[in-house]
Amino acid sequence: MAKKRVVTTTINGRTTEFLCEPRQTLLEVLRDVLDLTGTKEGCSNGNCGACTLLMNGRPVDSCLVLALEADGAEIETIEGVAPADGLHPIQQAFLEQAALQCGICTPGFIMSAKALLAENASPSEEEIRFYLAGNLCRCTGYDKIVRAVQQAAEMRQEARF
Amino acid sequence: MRDFEYDAPTSLADALALLERHDGRARPLAGGTDLIDHVRTGRLAPDLIVDVKKIAELNRLELSKNGLRLGAAVPCFKIYGNPDICRLYAALADSCRIIGGIQIQSRASVGGNLCNSGPAADSTPALIALAATAVIAGPKGQREVPVESFCTGPSRNVLERGELLVELRFPARPANSGSHYRRFIPRNEMDIAVVGVGASVVLDSTGQKFVSARIALGAVATTPLFAEEASRLLAGMPVDDSSITRAAEAARSIAKPIDDMRGTIEFRLHVTKVLTERVLREAVARARAQK
């Protein structure tokens, strides 16, 4: 079996070292080694977006990233989103708009929405739908998610985050 | 997932040495959006994965008066994030914006899309339309292959053992030129092309006549196709419905699609013509807007 390697990365602002095999994905290491289970496994083939996290600021499917590729990278997962004293405005907007039911897709949607709002402060409905197309939700029918992102964008405009 | 070794060389020479030493048992990794899935499902069974993202030559993204040099590992989002590339090589940017969702575009490369050699690859018709050349390095040195000759069948291409796609080179865009790539899918996004068409046109200074054109088709044969005859028919012709329809009919005549769950042969042939017309019209509009 291929030897385990040491990877040094920054996860949610904290320098983190872990050991992994070359064949382990970043998703597997987060969930099974580092106990960061907020990032969900859905399809594990890059279609559903449940495992979305930010790698050097870009949204990626962590099921399609080898953990070794995270060496030297900045990783942000759903665990790094909420401040110590409550919820991030995107999370708050998801709650207020009832943009989740079973919740499995939610961390991925929130990470993608965070990347979207960092790139585009006031996206149109079409831009939101297009940007979030790599995240699947089988409960909500998407409308509530789109509304939540719109609300989060407004909150951001009002300088609430 | 299958057990394999991983290396991330920082020089092209080291990467080539690794590929040669593992003689057909190593696979290059760029964005991994196809490769990691293929290893997981067992479709590919490499003993070594060579991450090529740390090699300078494969990360090139250089626009100059001589044209565009696109390193094989450059991810899609960097291409459509460059306003000059969007303007000059619009068909390429069009295709990069619709490959997978945003997460895929953060990682997937045009070079990888070409090497994966899927008949429905979105960026390949754009590369053909823009007359790109594949620069390949290997144990016997470097060689260049026009993109329309790169794919030889589904998941098959001209790369020989130990060879690596280094970059794609595009000639400079002439004045009064425009390009476009579009695909037909039943959804709005995140789908595989039922038919894809890329085209580039060069117009005369009045914008009323075609100087030259290149049309390429995806998802209608075992490889992406260069519609050579259709392209040639436009040279010297006035920009009007009859020229465009004639070229679209010639493009349709080379399509050899299959019946599958995405569309019937009849439907794909029809869409090939309609889409070719629409893509040519958009390329013309963009050429005229370049003024």
Interface residues (C-beta under 8 A of the other chain):
Chain A: M1 A2 R5 E21 P22 R23 Q24 T25 S44 N45 G46 N47 G49 T52 M55 R58 P59 V60 D61 C63 L64 V65 L66 L68 E69 S112 A115 L116 R129 F130 Y131 L132 A133 G134 N135
Chain B: M1 R2 D3 F4 E5 Y6 A8 L29 G32 T33 I36 D37 V39 R40 T41 I49 D51 K53 F77 G100 G101 I102 Q103 I104 S106 R107 N188 E189 M190
